[in-house]
Amino acid sequence: MQDKRRGFLRNAALGGGLTAFAASFSTTAGRMLDHVRGKDAPHSKLHGNSLAPEFSVDPASGKLSVNPQQQVSYTMCMGCTTFCGVRVRIDKADGKVLRVAGNPYSPMSADPALPYQTPIRASFVALSRFQEKGLAGRSTACGRGNAVIEQMDSPFRVLAPMKRVGPRGGGRWQPIAFDQLVREISEGGDLFGEGPVQGLRALRELSTPIDPQQPALGPRVNQVGLMASTDDGRMAFVDRFFKQSYGSLNLVNHGSYCGGAYRSGSGAMFGDMKKMPHAKADLENVEFCLFVGTAPGNAGNPFKRQGTLLAKARAGQRAFNYVVVDPVLSNADSLASGERSRWVPIKPGTDGALAMAMIRWIIEQQRYDENFLVQPNLKTAEAAGEAAWSNATHLVIVQPGHPRDGRYARGSDMGMVLPEEQRYQEQDPFVVFDVASQKPLAHNAASGPAELFFNAELALDGQPLHLKSAMTLLREEAERHTLAEYAQACGVPEAVIVGLARELTSHGKRAAVNAHGGMMAGSGFYNAYALVMLNTLIGNLNRKGGTLINGGTFKDAGPGPRYNLESFAGQVKPSGTPLGRNAAYEKSAEFQRNKAAGAAYPARAPWYPNAPALATEWLTGAMNGYPYGLKALILWSCNPLYGVPGLRTQIGRDLADPAKLPLIVAVDPFINETNAFADYLVPDSLLYESWGWAGAWGGVAVKMSTARWPVVEPKADKLADGQAIGMETLFLALAKTMQLPGFGPAGLNDADGKPCALERPEHWYLRGGANIAYQGKTAVPEASDDDIALSGLARIQPLLEATLKPEEWRKVAFMLARGGRYQSYGEMFGVRLPPPAPAHAVSGSPGGTGAGAAAGAAAVAGAASVPAVAAATGLHAATGARATATPAAATAATAHGTPAAAGAVPPPELPPYPADWSTHRYTKPMMVYNENLGVSRSSITGKRFAGTPAWREPAFADGTPLRAKYPEAEWPLQLISFKSALHNSYSIGARRLRGIKPDNPVALHPEDAARLGLRSGDAVYLETPGGRVKATVALRHGVQRGVVAVEHGFGHREMGARAHRLGKEMRPHDKAIAAGVNLNDIGLSDPTRKGHNVYVDPVSGTAVRQGLPARIVRA
């Protein structure tokens, strides 16, 4: 890149330093080899200890010869949460996994992926030297994916059910028969000699309220909770058991203490803060990418795919450059990147200041994409050549004291006559100010651009109503601070900020901004919202080289073309208030009481109406009894005490007290920091022993579902019928014992309503596979005998034939043999798909693509006008008459999959999209102003949240700034966490990884170290207001001044670090697993709150681990 194009980053490069002293990787080569390879002499002087090849291919003829002693199977890796498709090599003699590589069919592991119809035999040849196919079709796994396979044979695995002996958390267990385990969990009793404990059967009260004075809390069954980690392809089964059958509302995963702040901020822009959609940069075609608070290849799923595409882009000939903005320099930017990349250091937790500065400059310099932003609906956007649209022109009521202040003006506000039940619903359109007519107009009746920066009063029934466009509100929010003030806040020079903004807006739509875990700060939600808004300002969504949502999944657990896995007789619809308080405080009985007493605010603790389920607030809330306590807790493969900053300090003692939480059941392959407090431990399948159907992350823009199937026999104890004990067998047994609906000999129905059994795991997953196989215009082909033999499916063929119908099992085998189902890689762009079915239309989103939105548009555009109203308001008004279905609408419904009438003419083929439009487009508006956010209030202060992106200084729940409580004079440093290139929260047991990276010295800038009189290798105490840990210092120029950086994945107390007694036997342990420090052990609580709590973002409720006040003292 030319010097003039790099000038905007020169100061940052000099100030931060592009060269980092990698103290944490300073182990000698000899020691590394000892740990990784072992000290024994290699088997061969020529090829060392390498394994015999799984197959060979003649380079001249392409003939395949398989190794009869090994098996190769395609399935899914769980070495991290990216869920890559992999090929697993297995020793047939002992069933041991030998090595893992990439699945060439999977877009997660190959670029481009192999055509889906390719036979398994040809897929092996495609990886070989024959015609140099292996160079173009390379498919790999990462180092961690290979290293963690030893966990399957770990001496620390839980392989049989265990029951605690003595105090909770004491590390003493006794074996328990599975039937007895199920009976005790279900029926309860005096299980531990500590008094009676209610079992799950007694706690399943579906009609008795938790508190008759607060019926909104829901029934007592909600006092049973289930905490999970992530959807590894099995969550639909858990959801069916726990919510739909058992009936509890409280099922939560780990998102709120992982990357939830980014996802919530993104959800605000995408208009869905519960499902939290997000988009990723199209790294194959982007010209400039700005990564903030994420290190591509290290963090921000999908790790491996992003790293691969980034490496290809760096090495390619096309125009491509990127910048990583982060407090710590990662391997995403290195000397190997050359002039393609730069690192810009930033103060932790201040990314929103950077983003809002860029937004201000872009607006002032008019470098936004006006053609994109002025389109008031999807139809006009498409006509203008845009693949997406926004609500930038929609008008918001900004009139203090008005009952709808902060809400979007609707047609009915401006005089449109609608039935009362339709006001402010889907049929009630938003309002824009039409450029052509210079009048207000229903947004979905507009046929051209609307005013982008509108700020004026319009008459309503003779009374003035002040309205501003969403874009005006964003501009005003950006203007709250000058560029100089923003630069001071984030520590990035003003010239660099301007340079970044100029570069981002110099590539049309082939530029992108991406963020992730670095948003987990005290103002993380708004930081993330501001960053993703930069993508909206350049209109890059759904465009090649811009940002893309994922392509979705082939749904296994829906109503299904073959089996109904969605609904069943006796199904429960959970109700009540979620334990994490991700609901509106204003709808609670507490609010009504406080309001009646004259002070509606504050609530006892924060509520989060704009958040999904929150694990961060679960356990503290339960211990506080707010909004209610838990009577039983199931932990499934999760570890919140390790992962939530400050949680162990807050509730560790309470978890050990059965009086505060009477029953804890854990399902996990290992004893971790949280389930060490369980009353019962149940083993679970691990890695390549499991079933499942998993989706892809936002970085994969084709539709796909990755298959998990037990390519090796599970190692856990077996039941009498041969089933391995695990999550599914436990829940199936509990369902049978408690006679829950949706399970048993007639637990499922096929598409014709015929009952089917749900008594074994494969009954669920194979029938879900049949649903996947038959989706779309045509079902997948049938697997050949050769496919079955080469993929190892012959071992489970009896299960396939016994579970599925004769016409189904080979189709499911076709998918399992290939490790899933994948849309053609070439269909990522330019393919027009049928619009979403009307049943999936989103309420409250007029102008979307759903049928309700279409009806709303018809009501505006086609109904008779009301002249008097039109004259008074200038709005093109309409009556409230309901629109009737038209033949065209019926045709559209047929295209959606709704059965057409007999003899109906099939819909015509739709023309393709433009070649640079994403096939799987997001067609709802990008929210420049989010109404739900803008009218919601802090349950503590009563103040409204900003409805647009904003820069907010990190603060506590009552608005007290973090630094006002913990001033820099006392806490001069800021503590951050960053993703490891090798480890994650559960990989520490892999000896090969520890051989390369045995611990995590905390990283400190040399200037800070000199001020403190420290050198690399010095022992120190790392302190925050939340606690103190002993650590080792490593000096790094690649760390922002004033920052202490802690690599995640170390500092374990369990996972094999501590010895446990099982019966009379002491289980092994390894002190090396305890090496290093865990930042979360010294996370903060919120000093402005009462009772147990952890410090969370005030909007999203997500954990804060970035930018914690800290200091270092010599040990």
Secondary structure, DSSP 8 states (H G I E B T S, - for coil): --HHHHHHHHHHHHHH-S----GGG---HHHHHHHHT-SS--SBTTTBT----SEEE-TTT--EEE-TTEEEEEEE--SSTT--EEEEEEETTTTEEEEEEE-TT-TTTBSS---TT--HHHHHHTTSSGGGHHHHT-B---HHHHHGGGGGG-TTB--S-EEE-SSTTSSEEEE--HHHHHHHHHHEES-SSSS-EE-HHHH--SSSBS-TT-GGG-BGGGGEEEE----SS-HHHHHIIIIIII--S-EE-SGGGTTHHHHHHHHHHHT-TTT----EE-TTT-SEEEEES--BTTBSSSHHHHHHHHHHHHHSSS--EEEEE-SB--TTSSGGGGGGEEEE---TT-HHHHHHHHHHHHHHTT-S-HHHHT--SHHHHHHTT-S--B-TT-EEE--TTSTTTTSB-BGGGGT----GGGTTSTTS-BEEEBTTT-SEEEGGG--S-B-SS-EEEEEETTEEEEEEEHHHHHHHHHTTS-HHHHHHHH---HHHHHHHHHHHTTSTTSEEEEE-GGG-BTTHHHHHHHHHHHHHHTT-BTBTTSEE-------SSSS-SSEE-S--TT-----S--TT--S-GGGSHHHHHHHHTT-----SS---TT----GGGHHHHHHHTSS---SEEEEES--HHHHSTTHHHHHHHHHT-TTTS-EEEEE-SB--TTGGG-SEEE----GGG--EEE---TT--S-EEEEE--SS---S-B-TTS-B-SHHHHHHHHHHHHT-TT-EEEEEEETTS-EEEE-SHHHHHHHHHHHHHT-SSS------HHHHHHHTGGGGHHHHHHHS-TTTHHHHHHHHHHTEEE--GGGSBS-------GGG--TT-TTSSSHHHHHHHHHHHHS---HHHHHHH-------------HHHHHHHHHHT----TT-----------TTBBSS---S-B-SS-HHHHH-B-TTT--B--SS------B-TTS-BHHHHS-TTT--EEEEEE--SS--TT-TT-HHHHHH-----EEE-HHHHHHHT--TT-EEEEEETTEEEEEEEEE-TTB-TTEEEEESS---SSTTSS--EETTEE----GGGG-S--GGGG----TTS-SS---B-TTT--B--BSEEEEEEE-
